[in-house]
Amino acid sequence: MKWNMLERQTRLSIIAAAILVCGLASAAIVYLTAADESDNLMIYEFEQSKAYRHDLELYGGKLNVLTSEFMHWFGGLWHGRSLAFTLAFIAVFISSLVFFAARLLQSDHDSDHAGPRAP
């Protein structure tokens, strides 16, 4: 099987499947080898204390508190087992886009070869 001989839709489907398999395999490896999150327990408890939240609100208002919570959530996506779920989601999303592009190429290809419509 030569790569040049395959249709564009078939090539995109193979690429999408490869993205999905590699992404899910990477996510599984990260999930199985992820370290325990207990190291950050003291920092998490400090950031969730009433005094810390009060100081954040005092200096920057409620928007500062919301921004701090968002930064903590977003930063947590890139560590430990959360990273595995993030990788899996990204792999599924990108492979879905490539599969969708392949299907669009098929529908464009089918409409190009269809005969003229009858009135």
C-alpha distance (Angstrom), angle and dihedral (degrees) to the residues before:
residue distance angle dihedral
M1 . . .
K2 3.78 . .
W3 3.78 119.8 .
N4 3.82 92.7 -136.5
M5 3.80 91.5 54.1
L6 3.80 94.1 59.7
E7 3.76 121.1 92.5
R8 3.77 118.8 -110.7
Q9 3.81 92.0 -111.2
T10 3.81 91.7 53.8
R11 3.80 91.7 48.1
L12 3.81 91.2 50.9
S13 3.80 91.0 48.8
I14 3.80 90.9 51.8
I15 3.81 90.9 47.9
A16 3.82 91.2 49.3
A17 3.79 91.4 50.1
A18 3.81 90.5 49.0
I19 3.82 91.0 50.4
L20 3.79 90.5 50.0
V21 3.80 95.1 47.6
C22 3.82 94.6 45.0
G23 3.80 92.9 44.9
L24 3.79 95.1 48.6
A25 3.80 91.7 44.3
S26 3.80 90.3 51.1
A27 3.80 90.5 48.2
A28 3.81 90.9 50.9
I29 3.81 91.6 50.0
V30 3.81 92.0 49.1
Y31 3.80 91.1 46.8
L32 3.80 93.0 51.2
T33 3.80 95.2 45.1
A34 3.82 98.9 39.0
A35 3.79 116.2 127.6
D36 3.78 123.2 -122.7
E37 3.81 114.4 -89.7
S38 3.82 94.2 -139.4
D39 3.83 91.1 104.5
N40 3.77 91.0 72.4
L41 3.81 94.8 47.8
M42 3.80 95.1 102.3
I43 3.80 92.5 48.7
Y44 3.81 90.8 47.6
E45 3.82 91.8 50.3
F46 3.80 90.7 49.4
E47 3.81 92.9 49.9
Q48 3.80 90.9 49.2
S49 3.81 94.8 49.5
K50 3.79 118.9 114.6
A51 3.81 92.5 -124.9
Y52 3.82 93.0 55.1
R53 3.80 92.8 46.6
H54 3.81 90.6 46.6
D55 3.80 91.0 52.5
L56 3.80 91.3 48.2
E57 3.79 90.9 51.8
L58 3.78 92.5 43.7
Y59 3.81 94.2 53.7
G60 3.78 101.0 35.0
G61 3.78 109.2 12.9
K62 3.78 128.6 -125.3
L63 3.80 91.4 -48.3
N64 3.80 88.9 61.8
V65 3.81 90.2 54.0
L66 3.82 91.5 49.1
T67 3.80 91.4 46.6
S68 3.79 91.2 50.3
E69 3.82 91.3 50.4
F70 3.80 91.1 48.3
M71 3.82 92.3 49.2
H72 3.81 90.4 49.2
W73 3.83 91.4 49.6
F74 3.81 94.0 45.2
G75 3.79 92.6 46.1
G76 3.79 89.6 50.8
L77 3.80 91.0 59.5
W78 3.80 90.6 70.4
H79 3.81 99.9 52.5
G80 3.79 135.5 73.2
R81 3.76 121.4 -29.1
S82 3.79 92.5 -13.4
L83 3.80 86.8 67.0
A84 3.81 89.2 58.4
F85 3.80 91.6 55.5
T86 3.81 90.5 45.2
L87 3.81 91.2 52.3
A88 3.80 91.6 47.7
F89 3.82 91.9 50.5
I90 3.81 92.8 47.9
A91 3.82 91.7 48.3
V92 3.80 93.1 49.6
F93 3.81 91.5 45.7
I94 3.82 95.9 49.3
S95 3.81 94.2 43.1
S96 3.82 89.4 49.3
L97 3.80 90.0 53.7
V98 3.81 91.4 50.5
F99 3.83 91.9 46.7
F100 3.81 88.8 49.6
A101 3.81 90.6 50.5
A102 3.81 89.2 50.9
R103 3.80 90.9 51.9
L104 3.81 90.7 49.0
L105 3.80 89.4 53.2
Q106 3.79 89.2 52.1
S107 3.81 93.0 51.4
D108 3.83 90.8 46.9
H109 3.79 89.8 48.5
D110 3.81 91.7 49.2
S111 3.81 92.8 48.3
D112 3.82 91.7 49.5
H113 3.81 91.9 55.3
A114 3.77 95.2 43.6
G115 3.76 115.7 105.8
P116 3.79 124.3 -115.7
R117 3.76 115.0 -68.6
A118 3.75 120.8 -109.0
P119 3.82 114.6 -122.0
